[in-house]
């Protein structure tokens, strides 16, 4: 009830949080936003624009951070960590950036390092953004659909929950009644 009131009263803040969250994180923010769209808290069209632009801006930041890391000697641990994760995909990223970025979008924990590595490998930005555009679009529709359908099934389950509550109440009442009848019969036999 409190969350409902807060989301209703501060909808603009919710849009801003989703936009910034997409720049920083992604999966959880997108899933939650789609879930809340299905519950009627946000406008789907506006949310799509914010989610998509946030994802592209975030990926662009990571790409340019990769270019920065490659040219600096001040990030040796970070560079070593990134190399460890992304070295198996270096050749794929050089030769097939669209497929590699697309697959990395759906592999939890590897997308940001792969995007960072795109900058390190100096893949041309035009080629990167073209691949990232398609990958982000597909990823948003897939994860967004999961969140939206979860919200829709939640609404359906909520309607039927009252019936399960009544069934549970009747089951408890029948159990208590049977227990009392059995107790009375047991007392009479003794």
BAROLUM-427990 format. One record per residue: z, y, x of N, C-alpha, C in turn; residue in one letter. Coordinates in steps of 0.05 Angstrom, whole numbers, plus 5000, padded with zeros to 4 digits. Example, Ala and Ser with C-alpha at 12.3 -4.5 7.8 and 13.67 -1.06 7.14 Angstrom:
BAROLUM-427990
515648865264515649105246515649345264A/514249555257514349795273515750015258S/
END
This chain:
BAROLUM-427990
500049765016500050005000500050255017X/501650255039501850485056499150515072X/498050295081495550295095493350395077X/493350305052491350395033491450705030X/493750805026494151095022493251245048X/493951145071493251275096490251275100X/488951045095486051035099484551215079X/485651245055484451415035484851705042X/487151785051487752065057486552155083X/486151985102485252065129482651915136X/480751915119478251775123476751885148X/476652145152475252265175476452165201X/479052135202480352025226479551735231X/479251585209478351315212475551295224X/473751465215471051475227471151545256X/472851735263473051825292474251595309X/476151455298477351235313475351015318X/473750955297471650745300469650835321X/468751075320466751175340467851155368X/470251255373471451235400472050945408X/472950795388473450505394470950355402X/468750425391466250295398465450365427X/466050605435465450685463467250525482X/469750485475471650355493471750055491X/471649945466472049655463469749525449X/469649515424467349405410467949205389X/468248955397468348725378470448755356X/472848805363475048825343474649065325X/473749285337473349525322471149485302X/468949375310466649325293467449135270X/468748915276469548725256471348855235X/473349005245475249145227473849355210X/472049505222470549705206468949575184X/467549355190465949215170467749105148X/470048995156472048895137472849125118X/473449355129474349575112472149695095X/469649675105467349755088467249585063X/467649325067467449135044469749185024X/471849305034474149375016473849645003X/471649795011471050044998472350285011X/473350265036474650485049472750675063X/470450565072468550725087465750705075X/464050895081461250895074459750735095X/458250535086456850355104454750495121X/453150675109451050815124452150995146X/454151155140455351325160456751165181X/458050945173459450775192457450645211X/455150565201453150435218452250635240X/451650885232450851085251452951125273X/455451145265457651185284457950945302X/457850705291458250465306455950435326X/453550465317451150435334451150635357X/451650895350451651095371453951065390X/456250985380458550925397458050705417X/456750495407456050265424454050345446X/452050495438450050575458451250775479X/452850955469454151145488456050995507X/457650805496459350645513457850485534X/455650365526454050205544452750385565X/451950625558450750805577452850895597X/455250945588457451015607457850795627X/457950545618458450315636456050285655X/453650335645451250315663451450515686X/452150765679452250975700454750935717X/456850815706459150745723458350535744X/456650355736455550155755454050285777X/452450485771451050635792452950775811X/455050885799457151025815458650835833X/459350605822460850395838459150305861X/456650275857454850175878454750375901X/454750625895454450825916457150905929X/459350805920461950885931463250655946X/464850725965466450525979469350515969X/469950685949472650705940473450505918X/471550335910472150135889471749845899X/472749775922472049505933473049275916X/475449295905476549085888474949055862X/474349285850472849285825470149165829X/468849245852466149145858466248845863X/468248755877468548465883468948305857X/470648415839471148285813468548275797X/467048485796464548495781462548295793X/462348285820460548105833461247815826X/463747755825464647485819463747395791X/463947575772463147515744460147505740X/458847705752455947745746454047615765X/454947525788452947415808451247195797X/452247015779450446815768448146925751X/448447165741446347275723444647485737X/445047535763443547745777440547705774X/439547465780436647415778435647445750X/437247345731436447365703436247665695X/438147815704438348105697435948255709X/435148175734432948315747430248235733X/429947975727427447875717427147885686X/429347855672429347855643431648015632X/431648275635433948435627434348435597X/432248425581432648425552434148175543X/433247945552434547695544437447685554X/437747765579440447755591442347935577X/441648185572443348375558443848275529X/441848165517442148055490444247835489X/443947645507445847425508448647515515X/448847705534451447805543452947945520X/451548065501452848195479454548005462X/453647755461454947555445456847375461X/457047425487458847275504461347445510X/463547385497465947555499466847575528X/467347815537468447855564466447895586X/463947845580461947865601460048105597X/459948215573458048425567458448675584X/460848775586461349025602460648975631X/461548755644460748715672457648685675X/456248565656453348545659452048825657X/453048985638452049265636452549415662X/455049385672455749515697453849425720X/453349165720451649055741448749155738X/447949215714445249335710445049595725X/447149755725447150005740447249955770X/448849755778449049685806446349595817X/444849435801442249335810440049545807X/440749775797438949995793436549925775X/437049775754435049725734434349995722X/431850055720431050325709432450365681X/433450615678434950675653433250625628X/430750695629428950655605428850365598X/428550185617428449905613431249805602X/433349905614436049825605436549915576X/435950165570436650265543434950125522X/432450055529430749915510431949635504X/432849495525434049235521436749255506X/438249455514440849495502440649575472X/438649735466438249815438437849575420X/436049395428435549155412437948975411X/439248935434441648765435443948875418X/444349135420446549255404446049245375X/443549275367442849265339443348985327X/442448785341442848505332445848435332X/447248525352450148465354451748605332X/451048855326452348995304451848865277X/449448775272448948645247450348375245X/450448225267451847965266454847995263X/456148145281459048175279459848335254X/458248535247458748685223458648505198X/456648325197456448145175458847965173X/459747865196462247695196464647855184X/464948095193467148265183466948325154X/464448385145463948455117464448215099X/463447985107463847735092466747645091X/468147695113471047635113472447815092X/471748065091472948245071472148155043X/469648075039468847995012470247735004X/470647545022472047305015475047365011X/476047555025478847635021479247744993X/477247904983477448014956477247794935X/475547594940475347374921477847204921X/478947154945481447004947483747144933X/483747414935485847574923485847534893X/483547514881483347474852484547204844X/484047004860484946734853487746684862X/488846854879491546814889493646824866X/493246984846495146994824495246724810X/493046584808493046324795494546114812X/494246134838495745954856498646014855X/499346264852502246334849503346214824X/501846234802502846124776503045824778X/501045694791501145404795503545324811X/504145474833506445414849509045444833X/509245654817511545704800511945474780X/509745394768509945164749510744914763X/509744864787510444634803513444634809X/514544854817517344874823519044834797X/518144944775519644904750519544614741X/517244484744517144194737518944034756X/518944094781520643954801523543984793X/524444224787527244274779527844114753X/526144124734526543984709526743684713X/524943564729524943284735527543214750X/528343384769530843334784533243324766X/533343504747535643514728535643264710X/533243194700533042954683533942704698X/533042674723533742444739536742444745X/537942684750540742704755542342624730X/541542704706542942624681542742334676X/540342214681540041924677541741774697X/541941874721543541744741546541744734X/547441974723550241994715550941804692X/549141774672549541604650549741314659X/548241224679548140954688550740884703X/552041084715554441024730556741014711X/
END
